[in-house]
């Protein structure tokens, strides 16, 4: 973990110097990959130029001839600081996310969104509608759901006092039994 953090800091130093040179008008710069005594996939100058870049020299380790208009000391330091803070923040955020996702304290047995929809979603409810609401979607629901034809003022099928016929609906609720409600 410490080596990964150190590598992110080193990448941030070189990236910050390149951003400073870009802002100063020297274009995008990167250390010379072919310079140096020991082989490295990203170039020996990547490692050997670190003290120079930290000293504020924006042209340290760049291929020769170095571009004109390289960044000044203050711009290099500010750019390196901002870049390193941004990279470390992103690294910490990714690390915390990965730890919560795959670490020892992760939530186990959680369903994916597709699994949750399969078990609890609209598709499942439509599939089992006859079981959940047999009065609406069961085998005999079509016969029971046939429209009832009533004439205006026809209240004979409804038991008890009707609205507008003496008792308030709020009083009805107190007079009915649980079965009638």
ChimeraX attribute file (.defattr): number of C-alpha atoms within 10 A of each C-alpha:
attribute: neighborCount
match mode: 1-to-1
recipient: residues
	/A:1	7
	/A:2	7
	/A:3	8
	/A:4	10
	/A:5	14
	/A:6	12
	/A:7	12
	/A:8	15
	/A:9	19
	/A:10	17
	/A:11	18
	/A:12	22
	/A:13	24
	/A:14	26
	/A:15	20
	/A:16	24
	/A:17	34
	/A:18	25
	/A:19	23
	/A:20	27
	/A:21	26
	/A:22	16
	/A:23	17
	/A:24	16
	/A:25	14
	/A:26	18
	/A:27	16
	/A:28	14
	/A:29	22
	/A:30	21
	/A:31	23
	/A:32	18
	/A:33	17
	/A:34	16
	/A:35	17
	/A:36	15
	/A:37	9
	/A:38	9
	/A:39	12
	/A:40	14
	/A:41	8
	/A:42	13
	/A:43	19
	/A:44	19
	/A:45	23
	/A:46	24
	/A:47	16
	/A:48	15
	/A:49	20
	/A:50	18
	/A:51	11
	/A:52	13
	/A:53	21
	/A:54	17
	/A:55	13
	/A:56	20
	/A:57	20
	/A:58	28
	/A:59	25
	/A:60	22
	/A:61	25
	/A:62	18
	/A:63	16
	/A:64	8
	/A:65	7
	/A:66	14
	/A:67	15
	/A:68	12
	/A:69	15
	/A:70	23
	/A:71	24
	/A:72	15
	/A:73	17
	/A:74	12
	/A:75	20
	/A:76	28
	/A:77	22
	/A:78	15
	/A:79	24
	/A:80	27
	/A:81	17
	/A:82	15
	/A:83	21
	/A:84	21
	/A:85	14
	/A:86	13
	/A:87	18
	/A:88	17
	/A:89	12
	/A:90	12
	/A:91	15
	/A:92	13
	/A:93	12
	/A:94	12
	/A:95	13
	/A:96	13
	/A:97	12
	/A:98	12
	/A:99	13
	/A:100	13
	/A:101	13
	/A:102	12
	/A:103	11
	/A:104	9
	/A:105	9
	/A:106	12
	/A:107	10
	/A:108	9
	/A:109	6
	/A:110	9
	/A:111	10
	/A:112	9
	/A:113	9
	/A:114	10
	/A:115	11
	/A:116	12
	/A:117	14
	/A:118	13
	/A:119	12
	/A:120	11
	/A:121	13
	/A:122	11
	/A:123	12
	/A:124	13
	/A:125	16
	/A:126	11
	/A:127	10
	/A:128	14
	/A:129	15
	/A:130	16
	/A:131	13
	/A:132	13
	/A:133	12
	/A:134	13
	/A:135	15
	/A:136	15
	/A:137	16
	/A:138	15
	/A:139	12
	/A:140	12
	/A:141	14
	/A:142	12
	/A:143	8
	/A:144	12
	/A:145	11
	/A:146	8
	/A:147	8
	/A:148	6
	/A:149	7
	/A:150	10
	/A:151	6
	/A:152	6
	/A:153	6
	/A:154	9
	/A:155	12
	/A:156	9
	/A:157	7
	/A:158	8
	/A:159	8
	/A:160	13
	/A:161	13
	/A:162	14
	/A:163	10
	/A:164	8
	/A:165	8
	/A:166	8
	/A:167	12
	/A:168	12
	/A:169	12
	/A:170	8
	/A:171	9
	/A:172	15
	/A:173	12
	/A:174	10
	/A:175	10
	/A:176	11
	/A:177	9
	/A:178	8
	/A:179	5
	/A:180	9
	/A:181	9
